[in-house]
Amino acid sequence: MGPSIDRRRLLQIGAGASLGIAMPRIARASSKTITAVMHAPLRATDPIMTTAWTARNHGYMIYDTLFSTNSKFEIKPQMVEAWEVSADGLTYTFRLRPGLKFHDGSAVTSADVIPRCSAGPGATRWARNCSNSSPS
């Protein structure tokens, strides 16, 4: 079982991330700058916690995902190099691509990904909903 995060800690992390995004020092340290004109104010930076399109669009610009869709709307691996599904369809095993890095150059590991995908107490709403649904 991975570490759990309560709502207060999640809000603290979100606030810290928001401040970090807004800090011009970070923008100067990066060799790439994203300039985007949103149709509405960005009120939440976690696209899992909101249904707002501005959060979704913002998330696609700065977060990486295990899978994504291409221009033909086909689901393709993004962070994943290979994956397996158990015979009963209840367990998915993903192997991350080598060389994945955070903005600071540190390596992305499975320990960074598992808390967002697990069905434990610190799981996202998506993971909890998936764990409660029956396989088709």
N, C-alpha and C positions, 0 to 999 in steps of 0.2 A: 504494500500500500504506500502510495506516495505522500508527500506532505500535503496538509490541508490548508486552505486559505479561507478565512471568514470574510464576510462582506466588507467589514471595516478595512481589513488589510488589502483587499482588492481595490477599494476606493483610494487607499493611500498609494498603491502602485500606479493606478490610473492617473492620479494627480501628479505623481512624480514623473510619469511618462509625458504628461501634458506639458509640464514645466520644461522638461528636457527637450521636447520638440520645439518649444518656443524660444529657447535660448540661442541667440545669434552666435555665440561662441562655437556651438556644435556645428552650425551651418558653415562657418568659416573653416572648420577643421576638415570638412568633407570636400572631396574633389567634385562631387555631383550635387546639384541643388534641384529639388523638385519644386516647380512653380505650378500651382493649380488654382483655378477659379471655381469655387464651389457654388452651387445654386442656393445654398442655405448655410447658416453658421454650423461649424463643427462643434457639437455639444458633448459627444462621447467619442473616445478614440479606440474603443474596443468593439469591433463589428459583431462579435458574438453576443454582447450584452445589449444591443440595440437593433432595431429594424430600420434605422434611418439610412437612407441612400448615401448621404454625405459621409457617414462613418464607414460604410462599405467601400466607397470609392477611395477614401483616405487609406483604409486598410490595405486595399490592393496595391497602393503605391508604396507602402512602407513595410508590410509584412509579407512573409513567404508562407506558402501553404504546401501541404503534403501532395495534393493533387490540384490541378487547375483545368480549365477548358481552353481549347484552342479556338481559332477563328471559325471552325465548323461546329463548335459546341461539343466536341468530343472530349471526354475526360482523359487527361494525360498526366503522368507523374511529373511532379515539379521538384520537390525535395527528396522524393523516394527513388531509389535505384531499382528495387525489386520488392515484391510483396507476396504473401501467401495467405490463403484462407483455409481454416481448418475444415475437416470433413463435415462437421456439424454446422458450419457457417457462423459460429459464434465467436471465433477468435481470429483476429487479423494480425499478421506479423509484417512489419515494414522494415526494410533496411534502407537507411538514409544514404544519399549520394555522398561520396567522399569529397572533402574540400569545402563543405558548407561552413560559412563564417558569419559571425555577427558583425555589426558596424565597427566594432572596436578591434576586429581581427581575431577574436577568440573563436575556437571551434564550436559548432553546434553539435550537441550530442543527443542521444536518446533521452537522457535525463532532463534535457530542456523541453523535449516534445511530449513525453509521456503525461505530465500533469494536465495538459490541455486536452488529451484524448482519452484519459482514463475515466471510469465511471465511479471513482471514489469520492470522498467528501469534498475535495478541492476541484472537482470536475466542472467543466463548462456546462451550460444548459444543454448544448448540443449532445455532449457525451452522455449526460444523464438521460435525455430523451431516447437516444439510441439504445442505451442499455435496458430500457423498459419496453422497447418494441420487440415484437416477435419476428424471427427471420422469415423472409418470403421465399 
